[in-house]
């Protein structure tokens, strides 16, 4: 378990991160959703993190980590492993800070996200078939002198993502629950670490695609395990979890409820956001809303937030989404 003293330490670190990255990022709005509230009987607020620079929450953690590096580390350059959004965030931050950036990506990564990284002057190395393979390559390059910016397994990355919790606590009073899509656990750990102290009443709900749930199965087993993955629309949460990841004990202590959702539920949630909220989001954002809809009856009469974590959806998937209602 995480002690109160440790949580106080995380809260302080997240507040430092909030001050550090504030000049660079947007404070993303929350939007009350009458349609989702009517469907569920809850008061539903959408945290619009998909309107962040780079189209995803990942910028917060990447910036906080890179601003924490020494001037010498930044001069030598940074390296990151990513299936897309983290790489885009590192490339964007590197361009702003005038730092060379190498992004290690698995073969078969989203073509749209590859294009965005290249447009931001990120140098891409393709390695392996999954994010764990790409992470291993990034660590090899780090041993050669580059400063590594992990996608989730780093205290400054987690603290950066936790700044969303700072904003939620400011924006929504007496929040009963927040629904968050989970991959490696950096986002839900950061939000949970802040809200556990700032808003103890708020239940942290982790949401996973049923097809890609390594951290979910690890939490069930009480240790980090391997688990077979299948294709998912939520490519932003896909992939394994590093052995010894700091997010594992945080998630064990902070995530109060775990929800699995099917691919059909994710697509429906994305379609609902498009039709009724006019937001076009990627699969990971759909996972969070699908998780809420899956257990919405339990939250009738309560005030909930759903984190829409990204918008970087490929043209092919976007076209499929639009056709679903035609």
TAJO-V464529 format. One record per pair of residues at least 12 apart in sequence whose C-alpha atoms are under 8 Angstrom apart, sorted by the first residue. I is the first residue (numbers start at 1). J is the second residue. If there is no record, write none. Layout:
# TAJO-V464529
((I,J) (I,J))
This chain:
# TAJO-V464529
((1,249) (1,252) (1,253) (2,249) (2,250) (2,253) (7,193) (7,194) (7,196) (7,197) (8,197) (10,159) (10,193) (10,194) (11,193) (11,194) (11,197) (13,159) (14,159) (14,160) (14,162) (14,163) (14,166) (14,190) (14,194) (15,163) (15,166) (17,64) (17,156) (17,159) (17,160) (17,163) (18,160) (18,163) (18,166) (20,64) (20,67) (21,60) (21,63) (21,64) (21,67) (21,160) (25,52) (25,53) (25,59) (25,60) (26,52) (26,53) (27,52) (27,167) (28,47) (28,48) (28,49) (28,51) (28,52) (29,47) (29,48) (29,49) (30,45) (30,46) (30,47) (30,48) (30,168) (30,171) (31,45) (31,46) (31,47) (31,48) (32,44) (32,45) (32,46) (33,45) (33,46) (33,277) (35,276) (40,293) (40,296) (40,297) (40,299) (40,300) (41,296) (41,297) (41,299) (41,300) (41,301) (41,302) (42,296) (42,299) (42,300) (42,301) (42,302) (42,303) (42,304) (43,301) (43,302) (43,303) (43,304) (44,303) (44,304) (44,305) (44,306) (45,303) (45,304) (45,305) (45,306) (46,305) (46,306) (46,307) (46,308) (47,168) (47,305) (47,306) (47,307) (47,308) (48,307) (48,308) (48,309) (49,307) (49,308) (49,309) (49,310) (50,281) (50,308) (50,309) (50,310) (50,311) (51,310) (51,311) (54,85) (54,88) (54,89) (54,92) (55,85) (55,310) (55,311) (55,312) (56,85) (56,89) (56,309) (56,310) (56,311) (56,312) (57,161) (57,309) (57,310) (58,85) (58,86) (58,89) (58,161) (59,86) (59,89) (59,90) (59,92) (59,93) (60,157) (60,160) (60,161) (60,163) (61,156) (61,157) (61,158) (61,159) (61,160) (61,161) (62,86) (62,89) (62,90) (62,93) (62,149) (62,151) (62,157) (62,160) (63,89) (63,90) (63,93) (63,160) (64,156) (64,157) (64,159) (64,160) (65,149) (65,156) (65,157) (65,160) (66,93) (66,149) (68,156) (69,147) (73,146) (73,147) (74,99) (74,100) (74,147) (75,99) (75,100) (76,99) (76,100) (76,145) (76,146) (76,147) (77,99) (77,100) (77,101) (77,102) (77,146) (77,147) (78,94) (78,99) (78,100) (78,101) (78,102) (78,146) (78,147) (78,148) (78,149) (79,101) (79,102) (79,103) (79,104) (79,138) (79,141) (79,142) (79,146) (79,147) (79,148) (79,149) (80,101) (80,102) (80,103) (80,104) (80,135) (80,138) (80,148) (80,149) (80,150) (80,151) (81,103) (81,104) (81,105) (81,131) (81,134) (81,135) (81,137) (81,138) (81,149) (81,150) (81,151) (82,103) (82,104) (82,105) (82,106) (82,131) (82,134) (82,135) (82,151) (83,105) (83,106) (83,109) (83,110) (83,130) (83,131) (83,235) (83,236) (84,105) (84,109) (84,110) (84,113) (84,114) (84,236) (85,113) (85,236) (85,312) (86,151) (87,103) (87,117) (88,113) (88,116) (88,117) (88,120) (90,149) (91,103) (91,117) (91,120) (91,121) (91,122) (92,117) (92,120) (95,120) (95,121) (100,122) (101,121) (101,122) (101,123) (102,122) (102,123) (102,124) (102,125) (103,122) (103,123) (103,124) (103,125) (103,138) (104,124) (104,125) (104,126) (104,127) (104,134) (104,135) (104,137) (104,138) (105,124) (105,125) (105,126) (105,127) (105,128) (105,131) (105,134) (106,126) (106,127) (106,128) (106,129) (106,130) (106,131) (106,133) (106,134) (107,126) (107,127) (107,128) (107,129) (107,130) (108,129) (110,314) (111,314) (112,312) (112,313) (112,314) (112,315) (113,312) (130,239) (131,238) (131,239) (131,240) (132,239) (132,240) (132,241) (132,242) (135,150) (151,184) (151,186) (152,184) (152,185) (152,186) (152,187) (152,247) (153,184) (153,186) (153,242) (153,245) (153,246) (153,247) (154,246) (155,246) (157,186) (158,186) (158,187) (158,189) (158,190) (159,190) (160,190) (161,186) (161,187) (161,190) (161,191) (162,187) (162,189) (162,190) (162,191) (162,192) (162,193) (162,194) (163,190) (163,191) (163,194) (164,190) (164,191) (165,190) (165,191) (165,192) (165,194) (165,195) (166,191) (166,194) (166,195) (169,195) (169,198) (169,199) (174,199) (174,201) (174,202) (174,303) (175,199) (175,201) (175,202) (175,303) (175,304) (175,305) (176,201) (176,202) (176,203) (176,302) (176,303) (176,304) (177,202) (177,203) (177,204) (177,205) (177,303) (177,304) (177,305) (178,202) (178,203) (178,204) (178,205) (178,304) (178,305) (178,306) (178,307) (179,204) (179,205) (179,206) (179,207) (179,288) (179,289) (179,291) (179,292) (179,304) (179,305) (179,306) (179,307) (180,204) (180,205) (180,206) (180,207) (180,288) (180,306) (180,307) (181,206) (181,207) (181,208) (181,237) (181,284) (181,285) (181,287) (181,288) (181,307) (181,309) (182,206) (182,207) (182,208) (182,215) (182,237) (183,208) (183,213) (183,214) (183,215) (183,236) (183,237) (183,238) (183,239) (183,240) (184,215) (184,237) (184,239) (184,240) (184,241) (184,247) (185,215) (185,247) (185,248) (185,251) (186,247) (188,204) (188,206) (188,251) (188,255) (189,247) (189,250) (189,251) (189,254) (189,255) (192,204) (192,254) (192,255) (193,250) (193,254) (196,254) (203,255) (203,256) (203,257) (204,254) (204,255) (204,256) (204,257) (205,255) (205,256) (205,257) (205,258) (205,259) (206,255) (206,256) (206,257) (206,258) (206,259) (206,288) (207,258) (207,259) (207,260) (207,261) (207,287) (207,288) (207,291) (208,237) (208,258) (208,259) (208,260) (208,261) (208,287) (208,288) (208,291) (209,232) (209,234) (209,260) (209,261) (209,262) (209,263) (209,266) (209,287) (210,260) (210,261) (210,262) (210,263) (211,229) (211,230) (211,231) (211,232) (211,262) (211,263) (212,228) (212,229) (212,230) (212,231) (212,232) (212,237) (212,238) (212,239) (213,227) (213,229) (213,238) (214,226) (214,227) (214,228) (214,229) (214,239) (214,240) (214,241) (215,240) (215,241) (215,248) (216,258) (219,248) (219,251) (219,252) (224,241) (224,242) (224,243) (224,244) (224,248) (226,240) (227,240) (232,263) (233,263) (233,266) (233,267) (233,282) (233,283) (233,284) (234,282) (234,283) (234,284) (234,286) (234,287) (235,283) (235,284) (236,283) (236,284) (237,284) (259,291) (259,294) (260,291) (261,287) (261,290) (261,291) (261,294) (265,287) (265,290) (266,283) (266,286) (266,287) (266,289) (266,290) (267,283) (267,286) (267,321) (268,290) (269,286) (269,287) (269,289) (269,290) (270,282) (270,283) (270,285) (270,286) (270,321) (271,321) (271,322) (271,324) (271,325) (280,311) (280,318) (281,308) (281,310) (281,311) (281,312) (281,313) (282,310) (282,311) (282,312) (282,313) (283,313) (284,308) (284,309) (284,310) (285,307) (285,308) (285,309) (285,310) (285,311) (286,308) (288,306) (288,307) (288,308) (289,306) (289,307) (289,308) (292,306))
